[in-house]
Amino acid sequence: MPGQTGVGDRGYQKHDLFDSLQDEGKSFVIRIKANTSKTCLKKNEVNPDSIVFYDAEVLLGKPQNNNQTKRSVRLVGYRVDGVDYWIATDRRDLTSEQIAKIYKLRWDIEKFFAWWKRHLRVYHLIARSKYGLMVQILAGLITYLLLAIYCHKNHGEPVSIKRVRQLRIQIQNELRDSGSSTDSFFFKEQKRYQSHARS
C-alpha cells in the first residue's frame, strides 16, 4: 500500500517477487542470502565510519540461471557484531543507514513478540487491524504489570510461570466456591485458549 514498506527475512527472497513488487509500486526491505549473485550497475558512496560497507544499484541472480531480476534493486550491505547483512530494497529515497535501521527494527519487533509469548503465553493474535492489535498488546501489557505488582507485593519476586499458575488455580477455586455463573464461561474460555495454544 502507498506509504507502507514491507520488511522480510531471507525466506522472502524471490527475484521475480522483487520485479512484481516494483511493477505494482509496493516498497520492500528484504534481507537476501550473502552468496546471491549480483551485477553491479552503479555504486553509491558510503561513509567509511558507518556500519554500511556496500550500497549499489544491482541486478540479482544470473541470466544463464534464468533467475536474474529484470528491474534493478538497491542493495545495501552492513555489518553488526561480525555478521554481514545484505538488504534488497526499492527505497532509493532513504540513506543506507536508514535502510539498515529499518531491517534492524524488524528484529526488535521479533524480540518483543518472543518476550510476549514467553511471559504472557499469548500464541495467537486475535485481531489483525491496527487498532485491534494495539488493544490486544495493551491488554497484555496491563495484565503483565498487574501480575508484576501481585508477585512483588505478595511474594517479593518477579513474575514467574509458577506464580501465574498458582494465581490461576486460586481464581478457579474461588469461582468454584462462589458458584458464580461465570464459572462455566471461564472454563470454556480456558479450554478454547489451550486448544489454540496447541495448534
N, C-alpha and C positions, 0 to 999 in steps of 0.2 A: 504493500500500500504506500501511497505517497507520504513522504516524511518518516517512513519507517525503514529500518535496516535489519535484515535477518542475520543472526550470528550463529555459526555452526562449527562443529568439530570435523575431524578428518573423515568421518563416516559419510559426510555430505559432499565429499569431493567427487564431482562428476562434471567433466568438461562440457558436455552438451547442456548440462543444467546451467553452467555459468553463461553460456551463449543465450539460452532461452530467458534467463533472468534479466539480462541486459536488453534483450529484444522487447521484453514486457515492461521495462523501466523499473524493475524491482532491485533495490540495493541489497548488497550482501557483504559480509565479512566472514570468510570461511578459511579455517586452517587447512593446509594441504600437506601431503607427505613430503618429507625432506628430499627424497630421491626422485621427485617428479621432474621429468624432462621439461626444459623451458628454453625458449628462444627469445633472447633479449632484443627488443626493438628500440628502447630508449631508456637510458639510466637517469635517475633523478639524484640530485645532490643530497647527501646525508651528513648529519652533524657528527663529527668524529667523537664527540663526548656523549653521544646518545646511545641508548641500548639498541637502536636500529642500526644494522650494518648493511642493509640492502633495500633499495627502493627503485623499482623499474617497471616499465610497461613491457609485458611479455606475452607470448603465446605459449600456452601449456600443452604438453604432450608432443607426439611426433606424427608427422603426416603419414609416414610409412606404416604406423600402427593404427591409422585411421581414428586417432583419438585427440588430435590437435584442436584446440579451440579455434573457432572461426573468427571470433572477436577477441581482441587483446584484453587482458586484465591487468590491473595494477598488482604487483607482488611486493609485499613488504616482509623483510626478514628481521627479526630481533632476537636478542639473547638475554635470558634471565636464568641466573644460577647455573650457568654452563649448558643450558638447554636452548637449542635453536628452534624458533617458531617461524613458520612460513605462512603468510596470510594473503589469500587472494581476495581482491575486492574491486568494486567498481567506483568506490568513493574517492574520486580524484580531487575533491574539494577540501579534503582534510589533510593535515600533516601526517607524516609517517608515524610520529609519536602518538597521535590521536588514534590511528588505526590500531597500534599495539595496545593502547589503553582500552579500546573497545573490546578486544578479544580477552584481555586480562580481566575485565569486569565480568565476562561470562563465567570465569572460574570463581569469582566472588559469589555470584548467584548460585553456582553449583554447591559451594561450601555452605551457603546459607540453608539450602534445602536439605543438605546432608545433616546439618545440625537440627533442622526442623523435624526430619524423620526420626533421628536418634533420640531427641529429647521429648518431642510431643507425640511420637508414634503415629504421625499422620502419613499415610502411604498414598492417598489419592486426593486430588484436588476436586472439590465438589463443583466449583464454579469455573467458568472459562472466560467470563467477561472481566474487564479491567477492575470494575468496582466489586464484583462478586469475589474475585481473587483477593482484593485488598481486605474485604470483610473477613474472609477466612484466615488470612495471615494475621490481622489484628486480633481476631478472636483467639487464635492460637497463642499469640504473644501475651495477651492478657491472662489466659489460662496458666501459662508458664510462670508469669510473675506472681500470680496468686499462689501457685504451688511453691514457688521460691519463698514467699513470705511465710506460708504454713510450715514448711520444713525448717526454716530458720527459727521461727518463733517457738515451735513445739519440740524440735529435735536438735536445734543448734547445728544444722548441717545443710549442705546444698541439696538441690533436687536430685533424687535418685529413683531409678525404676522400682526399687524396693519400697520406698515411701509412697510412691504413686499407687502401687498395688495395694498397700495397706490402707490407704485412703479410699480407694475404690471399694475394697471389701467392707470398710466401715460404712460407707454410703449405702451399699447394697443391704447390709444388715439393718441399718436404720429404716430403710424403705420397707423391708420385710416386716419389721416390728411395728411400724406405724400402720401397715395395711393400706398404704396410700394407693390411689388409683393410678399414680404414675409408675408404680412398681412394674406392672406388665409392660408398659411402654418403655421403661428403662432397659429391661432385659431384651426386648425386641430390638431396640436400637443397638445394644451391645452385640447381639448375635449378628446383626447386619454389618456392623463395623468389623467384626472378626472375620466374616466371610470375605469382605473387601480386602482386608489385610493379607489374607491367604492367596488371593487371586493375583 
